Structures are given as C-alpha cells and as structure tokens.
Amino acid sequence: MAFLVLLEALSPVERTVFMLREVFGYGYSDMATAIGKSAANCRQIFARARKRIAAAGQDADSAPPPARRAEGEELARKFFEAAEGGDMDALLGMLAPDVVFHGDGGGKARATRNPVTEPQRVGQLFVGGIRRLRKLGANLRPAWVNGRPGVVTYDAEGRVVNVVELDIADGMIQAIRSVSNPDKLGHLGSVSDLARLSVKQSTADSGGPRP
C-alpha cells in the first residue's frame, strides 16, 4: 500500500520508467524502444523518479502534527461508524466529490477489480461491505496506516482480513485504499480466509489460470 501511495507522487511517464527499470529490470535501451524516448532521456527520467520517490517516502515516514492526527482519527471514526450504521447522508458529507476507492486483493482475496469513483458508489460499497463483515463476526479496529488514519479488520478468531487507509485533505476523504491480498498482510499476524477466493474464483476473476 505504501509503495502504491509513493508511486502517485510520479508523473505517468516517470511511473512507467520507474516500474520498467525497478520492477521489471529493463535496460535503458529496451526501455527507450518501449516508450519512444532516447536511452539517455530514460536514464534522466529514472533518476528524477527515484529522487521524487525518496522525498515522498520521507514525508510519509514523518509523524503528522498531533492536531492533524487527532482530526484525521476523528474523521475516520465518524466515517466507519456511519458506514456501519448505513448513514449515507453522513458518509456523503465526508467524501470528496472526486473521491476514489482502490482495492487490492492480488487475485487471491475479494476486492474491486477497478477503482470505484463517485461518493454515492463508494459509500454504498462500504455500507454493504461492513454489513457483510459484521454478519460474519468480523470487527474493525482503528489503526494508523502509512501515516494516515484507517482500520484493520479482524475475523472472529482475531486473524487479519484487510487493512483500510483513508487519504484526508481539507477535512474531506480524498481517497481510500483497501488491501486484502494475503501476501501483503502476513507481517501483521495470522491472515484470515474470510475474504480469500477459492482456486476456481481466482481463475475466473483473472480471466484464466495464473502462471
């Protein structure tokens, strides 16, 4: 989740170059062919992207001022309480007009395949999702996630189901990120199978068998 947040600090071209080099190991010549820029230009773009990622990481690691942290925690508390109570009016009052929800199930857990936009749709997603989780005995515990307020969801046995982070600015929720991918939750403790997809579901979701 933190890595995805850092990538948002880059422009589309910087993000492409950074991913090709850092994640897929492209050489600058191959990268130049792929994106239509010179190898020298790709090298400069990559260097610039690394500097911006480093700067964004330092900002994310720094603790927010106590007043801002308290404000964020209070907004998060109201948001999840409204979602649990099905109070759409309250939810819409906290969501920015251009709010976007990102889910990450990694093809192994239930998650939205594409970003969800529009406050009404995002609000309905949370009302329905939390209602289903509660029926299954899950509970949400407030947490500070990557320098932002959020929650960790646990099943009835105390195993981690997912982590949700709220990106807040100007007193409104601008973006929400949810990670249910079990590969990214193991460092928090035992991972629940509550949201995990079966092999059949994973294959259908991905459009075919995974390599």
N, C-alpha and C positions, 0 to 999 in steps of 0.2 A: 504494500500500500504506500509506504513511504517513497519507494522508487517511482511509482506512478505519479505521485504528487510532485516530485522533483522534475520529472520529465515535462510537466506542464510549464515549467519555467523556460523551456526552449521554444524557439520558433519551429514551424513544421519542417523546414529544411534542416535545422540543427538537430531536431529529434531524429530525423531519418538517418543522417550521417552518424550520429552518436550510436544509434541502435545497430546499424550495419557494421560499424567498427567494433564497438564494445561487446555487443551480444553475439553477432554472427561472425565476427572475425574477418570481415572483408579487408583486403588490401586497398590502398588508395586508388590504384589503377582500376581495379574491378569496380570500386565504388563510383569512380568517375564515369565509367561506362553505364552503370545502372541509373544514375540520376542526371546525367548530361552536364556535368561540370568537370573542370580540369582536376587532375590529381592534386596539384598544389592548392587549389581552392578548397578541395575536400579536406586537406590537411589543416588548413586555417580554420575552416568551419568546425572541425572536430576539436581543435584546441580551444576555440571560443566556447563551444558547448560544454567542455569539461570544466572550464572556469565558472560558467554560469551554474552548473550542477553543484560545484563545490560551494559557491556562495549561497545558493538556495539551501543546501544542506546545513550550513552554519546557522542560517536563520531559523530553520526548522528545529534545530537542536537547542536553541536558546529558549529559556523558560519565559513565558509571557508575563507581563506585569500582573501582580495579584488582582488588581481591579478588573483587568480584561479577562483573566482566567475565571474569576467569580462570575462575571457577566456571561461568559460562554457556558459555564457549567449550569447556570440558572436557565438559560435559553434551552440547553439540551434537556434538562429535566422537564421543562414545560412541554417541549416537543414530544418526547416519548410518552409522557403522561396523556397528552392529547391524542396521540396515536392509539394508545391502549384503550382510551375511553371512547374512541370513534368520533372525536370532536373535530370535524372537518373545518369548521369556521376558524377555530383556534390554529389549526395546522396551516391553513392558507394565510393567516396573518403573520406566520413566522417564516414562510418560504418566499424567497426572492422570485420575481416574475420569470427570470431566466434560470431557475434552479435546475440542476441536472443530477440524476442518480446514476452511479456506476456500480455494477455488481461484478464480483469475481468469484466464480465457482470452479474455475480451472477445468471444466468439463467433468468434474468429479462430485460436485455438490450443486444443489438448486441455486440458480442465480439468473437474473435477467441477461439475455444474450446481447442486448443492445442498450445503450444509455437511455434512461427514461427522462423526458423533459415535461414541462408544464406542471405548475403547482398542484392542480387537481389530480393528475395521474400519479404524481409522486406521493401525495397524501393518501390516496386510495391504496397504493402499493403498501404503505406502512401500516395502515389500519388493518388491511386484510392479512398481511404477513404476521404482525404481532398477535392478532387474534388466533391465528392457526398455531403459533408457537405456544401461546398460553394454554390452549386446549391440550397440547402435548406435554404440558408440565414444565416448559422452559421458563426462565426468568432472565431479566435484563439487569445488569449491574453497571452503574456509572463507571467510566474509565477515562483516562487522559491518553489519547491515541496520537502518536506522532506530533505532539504539540497542539492537539485540537481536542475538544470535548467529544465524547461518544459513549458507547456502551459495549460491553462484552456479553454475549448471550450464552447461557449455560443450560444444559438439559437437566432433567430431574435428578440425574446421578452426578451432577457437578462437572460435566465434561463440556468443553468449549464447542459451541455451534457456529458462531460467527463473531466478527468484530465490525462495528459500525462507527464511522468517523464523520463529524459534521464540520464543514468548512464555513465559518461565520465571518461576515464582514458587514459593517454598517448596521449592526443589530439584526441582520437577516441571515438565514441559512442559504448560502450560495450554491453549495454542492454537498452531496452525501456519497460516501464510498462504503461499500459493504464487502467484506472478504469472508467467504465461506469455504474457499478452497482449502481442503485439509492439509495440503502440503505446506501452506503458509501459516498454519495455526499451531503446529506441534510444539513450538517454543513456549506456548502459553500453558501447556499441560495436556492431559488426555483429550483427544478430539472426538466429539460425538458423531454418531452415524445418523443423527436425526435429519440432517439436510443432505446426506450423501446419496448420490444417484446409484442405481444398480448398474451393472455392466450393460444391460440392454438399454436402459435410459441414457447412459453416457454415449453409447454408439449412435442412438437416434438423435441426440442433441448435437453431436458433432458432424452428423451427415455421413458417417461411415466409421469403420474401425480406426483406432488411433495407432500410429506406428509404435 
